């Protein structure tokens, strides 16, 4: 393999590893809490009483979104516990 191809391959591999590492760090849930009651319809991170998948809420305030710890209860409508569906 020519030197230029080796350098290009190494550069691409390095960028790929760095990108994976950054995205893994960004997805780390340490320092966050699940905040119910504030998320817009279809923007939830996961689960409601009706489903268990992200982005499937059909009305505002249904489901949760991850926010930094300590922020949820300071937000209007924010709760650390889900609403009980009747």
C-alpha positions as CSV (number, residue, x, y, z in Angstrom):
1,X,0.0,0.0,0.0
2,X,1.5,3.4,-0.9
3,X,2.5,5.7,1.9
4,X,-0.3,8.2,1.0
5,X,-2.9,5.5,1.2
6,X,-1.6,4.4,4.6
7,X,-1.7,7.9,6.0
8,X,-5.2,8.5,4.6
9,X,-6.4,5.2,6.1
10,X,-4.8,6.0,9.5
11,X,-6.4,9.5,9.5
12,X,-9.8,8.1,8.7
13,X,-9.5,5.5,11.4
14,X,-8.4,8.0,13.9
15,X,-11.3,10.3,13.1
16,X,-13.7,7.4,13.4
17,X,-12.4,6.3,16.8
18,X,-12.5,9.9,18.1
19,X,-16.1,10.4,16.8
20,X,-17.2,7.1,18.5
21,X,-15.5,8.1,21.8
22,X,-17.1,11.6,21.8
23,X,-20.6,10.2,21.0
24,X,-20.3,7.5,23.7
25,X,-19.3,10.2,26.2
26,X,-22.2,12.4,25.2
27,X,-24.7,9.6,25.6
28,X,-23.5,8.9,29.1
29,X,-26.4,9.4,31.5
30,X,-24.3,10.3,34.5
31,X,-25.4,13.6,35.9
32,X,-28.9,13.5,34.4
33,X,-32.4,12.7,35.6
34,X,-35.6,11.7,33.9
35,X,-38.0,14.7,33.9
36,X,-41.6,14.0,33.2
37,X,-44.3,16.6,32.2
38,X,-42.2,19.0,30.2
39,X,-41.4,17.3,26.8
40,X,-43.3,18.2,23.6
41,X,-45.2,15.4,21.8
42,X,-42.9,13.1,19.8
43,X,-39.7,14.4,21.5
44,X,-39.6,12.1,24.5
45,X,-36.4,10.2,25.3
46,X,-38.3,7.0,26.1
47,X,-41.4,5.3,27.6
48,X,-44.8,6.4,28.7
49,X,-47.7,4.4,30.0
50,X,-48.7,3.7,26.4
51,X,-45.4,2.6,24.8
52,X,-41.7,2.1,25.6
53,X,-40.0,3.8,22.6
54,X,-38.4,7.2,22.2
55,X,-40.2,9.8,20.1
56,X,-43.6,8.0,20.2
57,X,-45.5,10.3,22.7
58,X,-48.6,11.7,21.1
59,X,-49.3,14.6,23.4
60,X,-47.3,17.2,25.3
61,X,-46.1,16.3,28.8
62,X,-46.3,12.5,28.1
63,X,-43.0,10.6,28.7
64,X,-39.7,12.0,29.9
65,X,-36.6,13.8,28.7
66,X,-33.2,13.6,30.3
67,X,-32.1,16.9,31.9
68,X,-29.2,17.8,34.2
69,X,-29.7,16.7,37.8
70,X,-31.5,19.3,39.9
71,X,-33.1,21.0,37.0
72,X,-36.4,19.1,36.5
73,X,-38.2,20.2,39.7
74,X,-37.3,23.9,39.0
75,X,-39.1,23.7,35.6
76,X,-42.8,24.5,35.4
77,X,-44.6,21.2,35.1
78,X,-41.5,19.2,35.7
79,X,-41.7,16.0,37.9
80,X,-39.3,13.2,38.6
81,X,-42.3,10.8,38.6
82,X,-44.6,10.0,35.7
83,X,-48.2,10.9,35.7
84,X,-50.5,8.0,36.5
85,X,-52.6,7.2,33.4
86,X,-56.3,6.7,34.1
